[in-house]
Every structure is written in C-alpha cells, then in structure tokens.
Amino acid sequence: MILIVVKYKTKPEWTQQWPELVTEFTQATRAEPGNIFFEWSKSLEDEHEWVLVEAFQDDAGEAHVTSDHFAKGLAAMKPALAETPRIISRVVDGSGWEEMGELRVD
C-alpha cells in the first residue's frame, strides 16, 4: 500500500476553519476506489498544525493526484497555509491498520 503522512501548518486565522475547509476534499478522497483510509488529526505540540495520515492501494495513487477534487482541494487549502506542507510518502507492506504487537489490551 502507499502510506502518506502530511503536515499542514495553517495561518492562525484559518486553524479553526480547517476541518470545514477540507471536508469536501476529504469526502471525495475517501470515496475514491483504492482509498484505504484518510484521517486528519491536530498536533498536540503546535496548535496550527494538522496531520493527515492516508493510505491507498498500490495502483490508486496516480488516480488520486490527477483527480479534479485533488486539484480543487489543494487550491482551497493554499490561502490557509502558513508554509509548504511536509510529506512522507512510501510504499509499505500491508493493507490497512493492524493491531500493535507491543501493547495488547485484553
């Protein structure tokens, strides 16, 4: 699967509006064939940083980045960003979330 983690730093005046700003992009991406997950979180260390963790089947990445909603989503985000997002994108073994072996809850 393709595993992607992106950190988005928002301008302070956009931080609270971010979830609403990315709703359409998020919903469209989650509906894509080959999307495994697409999940937003807010940083505990930086109140203006949002973290996106996403995964796609190996053959779905190209369709994602060339979709209309991808281009529209990036254009909508740009005015709200304080800096260029930082990304990690890798092909990894697996097909989704698995249980953590080092910490089990019985």
ZIDA-V188081 format. One record per residue. N is the residue number from 1. PSI is psi in degrees with one decimal (NA if undefined). Layout:
N:PSI  N:PSI
This chain:
1:158.5  2:118.9  3:127.8  4:134.4  5:127.1  6:134.9  7:124.4  8:122.6  9:118.5  10:154.4  11:142.5  12:-39.7  13:-9.7  14:-11.5  15:-48.9  16:-25.1  17:-10.8  18:-49.1  19:-41.4  20:-39.8  21:-37.0  22:5.9  23:-50.4  24:-44.7  25:-43.9  26:-49.0  27:-42.4  28:-39.9  29:-42.4  30:-26.0  31:-7.2  32:140.3  33:134.2  34:-7.3  35:130.4  36:-48.1  37:160.4  38:98.0  39:128.5  40:144.2  41:159.8  42:135.7  43:142.1  44:-21.0  45:-29.5  46:111.7  47:-13.7  48:15.8  49:130.1  50:141.0  51:128.2  52:125.2  53:122.0  54:154.6  55:146.5  56:153.4  57:152.0  58:-34.5  59:6.6  60:-8.8  61:-43.1  62:-44.2  63:-35.3  64:-53.0  65:-11.5  66:5.3  67:156.0  68:-40.8  69:-25.7  70:-50.4  71:-43.3  72:-40.4  73:-44.7  74:-40.7  75:-38.5  76:-35.5  77:-35.7  78:-48.2  79:-20.0  80:-8.3  81:139.6  82:-20.9  83:168.7  84:130.0  85:152.1  86:139.1  87:146.9  88:127.2  89:119.8  90:151.1  91:125.2  92:158.5  93:147.1  94:173.4  95:13.4  96:-167.2  97:140.7  98:161.4  99:144.1  100:124.6  101:-28.7  102:-15.5  103:104.6  104:140.1  105:118.6  106:NA
